[in-house]
Amino acid sequence: MAYSVVFKVQHTGLPPEVQERARLLLDEIGETCSSVPRDDAFWFYMKESGLTLTFSGWKFSYRLDRGARELIVYHCEPVEEEDPDPEKPEPIAA
């Protein structure tokens, strides 16, 4: 069973289409996590830290709640200017 994505916070400047696309990406992450065995070391490290998805000029901080089977977004904010946007890779000089 996959994880449900839950946005615990809303940012007034977050465009709805960016939130929806982020939800789809997080759904995919939740699908992948649901296939990780319960005794895998991955879960030990997940207890110690959260994760961040940077997408389309925004950072989404989230954690996994294994008991509730939820992927919880607990913070979102615009990406700082100096942070690279993975959707817009830097050109490589030849």
C-alpha positions in Angstrom: 0.0 0.0 0.0 1.4 3.4 -1.0 1.8 6.5 1.1 -0.8 9.2 1.0 0.6 12.7 0.5 -0.6 15.2 3.1 0.2 19.0 2.9 0.2 20.2 6.6 1.2 23.7 5.5 0.1 26.0 2.7 2.1 28.8 1.3 0.1 31.7 -0.1 2.5 32.3 -3.0 2.6 28.6 -4.1 1.0 28.3 -7.5 -1.6 25.5 -7.5 -0.1 23.9 -10.6 3.3 23.6 -8.8 1.7 22.1 -5.7 -0.2 19.6 -7.9 3.0 18.6 -9.8 4.9 18.3 -6.5 2.1 16.1 -5.1 2.5 13.8 -8.2 6.2 13.6 -7.6 5.7 12.9 -3.9 3.2 10.2 -4.8 5.9 8.5 -6.9 8.3 8.7 -3.9 5.6 7.3 -1.7 5.1 4.4 -4.1 8.8 3.6 -4.1 9.0 3.8 -0.3 6.1 1.4 0.1 8.3 -1.2 -1.6 11.2 -0.9 0.9 11.1 -3.9 3.4 10.2 -2.9 6.9 13.5 -4.1 8.3 15.7 -2.2 5.8 18.3 0.2 7.2 16.6 3.0 5.2 13.9 3.3 7.8 16.4 3.7 10.6 17.9 6.8 8.8 14.4 8.1 8.0 13.7 8.4 11.7 16.7 10.6 12.1 16.0 13.1 9.3 13.5 14.5 6.9 13.7 14.9 3.2 13.5 17.8 0.8 12.1 17.9 -2.7 13.2 21.0 -4.7 11.0 21.6 -7.7 10.1 24.5 -10.0 11.6 27.2 -7.7 10.2 25.7 -4.4 11.5 23.5 -1.6 9.1 21.0 0.0 10.3 19.5 3.3 8.6 16.2 4.2 8.8 13.1 6.4 7.3 9.7 6.2 4.9 8.5 8.9 5.1 4.7 8.5 2.3 4.0 11.0 -0.2 6.3 9.2 1.2 5.5 5.8 1.5 9.2 5.1 4.1 11.3 3.4 3.7 14.6 5.3 4.8 17.9 3.8 5.5 20.1 6.9 7.2 23.1 5.2 7.4 24.7 1.8 9.2 27.9 0.7 10.5 29.5 -2.5 14.1 28.5 -3.4 16.7 31.1 -2.6 18.2 32.8 -5.7 21.6 31.1 -5.2 20.1 27.6 -5.0 20.2 25.8 -8.4 16.8 24.8 -9.8 17.0 21.2 -11.0 14.4 21.9 -13.6 16.8 24.5 -15.2 20.2 22.9 -15.5 23.2 25.1 -15.9 24.7 25.1 -19.4 28.0 23.1 -19.7 30.8 24.9 -21.4 32.4 23.0 -24.3 
